[in-house]
């Protein structure tokens, strides 16, 4: 039986990893903000968390006791054509998932895509640091 190729993803804090496959975008990491903790406790909705006063207050980040032995690592099965976006909240705080998907699927070159996402964040009014990496899975020859 052939092995299925995998990518290992982890995250701590509020930087995110996304998988883009076809016309679908999926957030692979969970924000470790107080607002997200309230969502998980069913105290507020995901929509409310986007505007909540604690959306940028982290409870878990590198160097905190809560990280323990290390962050949770996920194995993601990959296939040719998949794209992955690794980014800071300077992008996701001002650009929603639908706009991310539209932009990522419209720009063929991954470097131009990452640069363009950074500019999109700035054009959308980001006041935070913006870092973007776009990875594309290609078929081996």
C-alpha positions in Angstrom: 0.0 0.0 0.0 1.4 3.4 -1.0 1.9 6.0 1.7 -0.2 9.1 1.6 2.0 12.2 1.6 1.5 14.4 4.7 2.3 17.8 6.0 2.6 18.5 9.7 1.0 21.7 11.0 1.0 23.3 14.4 0.2 26.7 15.8 0.5 28.7 19.0 -1.0 32.2 19.5 -3.0 33.8 16.8 -1.0 33.3 13.7 -2.8 30.8 11.4 -2.4 28.0 8.9 -5.0 27.4 6.1 -5.4 24.7 3.5 -6.8 25.7 0.1 -7.9 22.8 -2.0 -9.9 23.6 -5.1 -12.5 26.2 -4.2 -12.4 25.6 -0.5 -10.4 27.2 2.3 -10.0 25.5 5.7 -8.4 27.0 8.8 -6.1 24.3 10.2 -5.1 26.0 13.5 -7.0 27.4 16.3 -6.5 30.9 17.8 -5.4 30.9 21.4 -7.1 34.2 22.2 -9.5 34.8 25.1 -12.2 35.5 22.6 -11.7 32.0 21.0 -11.8 30.4 24.5 -15.2 32.1 25.0 -16.4 30.7 21.7 -15.3 27.2 22.7 -17.1 27.6 26.1 -20.2 28.6 24.1 -20.3 32.0 25.9 -20.1 34.0 22.6 -20.5 33.2 18.9 -17.7 33.0 16.4 -19.1 36.2 14.8 -19.0 38.0 18.1 -15.4 36.9 18.7 -14.3 38.8 15.6 -15.2 42.1 17.3 -14.7 41.1 20.9 -12.4 43.2 23.1 -10.4 40.1 24.0 -9.9 38.9 20.3 -6.2 40.0 20.5 -5.5 38.9 24.1 -3.6 35.6 24.0 -3.8 33.0 26.8 -1.4 30.6 25.1 1.8 31.5 23.2 5.4 30.5 22.9 7.1 30.8 26.3 4.0 30.3 28.4 3.4 27.5 30.8 0.2 26.6 28.9 2.2 25.3 26.0 3.5 22.5 28.2 5.6 19.9 26.3 4.7 21.6 23.1 1.8 22.5 20.8 -0.6 20.1 19.2 0.7 18.8 15.9 -1.7 17.8 13.1 -0.9 15.5 10.1 -2.7 16.8 7.0 -2.9 14.6 3.9 -1.8 16.6 0.9 -2.3 16.3 -2.9 -1.0 18.1 -5.9 -2.5 21.5 -6.3 -3.1 22.1 -2.6 -2.0 25.4 -1.3 -1.2 26.3 2.3 -1.2 29.8 3.8 0.8 30.6 6.9 0.1 34.1 8.1 -0.1 36.5 11.0 -3.3 38.1 12.3 -2.2 41.3 10.5 -3.8 39.6 7.5 -6.6 37.6 9.0 -7.7 40.5 11.2 -8.8 42.6 8.2 -9.3 40.1 5.4 -12.0 37.4 5.7 -11.7 33.8 4.5 -13.8 34.4 1.4 -11.4 37.2 0.2 -8.4 35.1 1.1 -9.7 32.2 -1.0 -10.5 34.4 -4.0 -7.1 36.0 -3.9 -5.1 32.8 -3.4 -6.9 31.0 -6.2 -6.5 33.9 -8.6 -2.7 34.4 -8.4 -0.6 31.6 -9.9 2.9 32.4 -8.6 3.2 31.7 -4.9 5.7 34.5 -4.2 3.5 37.1 -6.0 0.5 35.6 -4.1 2.2 36.1 -0.7 3.4 39.6 -1.6 -0.1 40.4 -2.8 -1.7 39.1 0.4 0.5 41.4 2.4 -0.4 44.4 0.3 -4.1 43.4 0.5 -3.9 43.5 4.3 -2.2 46.9 4.2 -4.8 48.2 1.7 -7.6 46.8 4.0 -6.3 49.0 6.9 -4.2 46.5 8.9 -2.4 48.2 11.7 -0.6 45.0 12.8 2.4 43.2 11.5 1.7 41.3 8.3 3.6 38.1 7.4 2.4 35.7 4.7 3.9 32.4 3.3 2.2 30.5 0.5 3.2 26.9 -0.1 2.0 24.9 -3.2 2.1 21.2 -3.4 3.3 20.0 -6.8 3.3 16.5 -8.2 6.6 14.7 -8.3 7.8 13.8 -11.7 
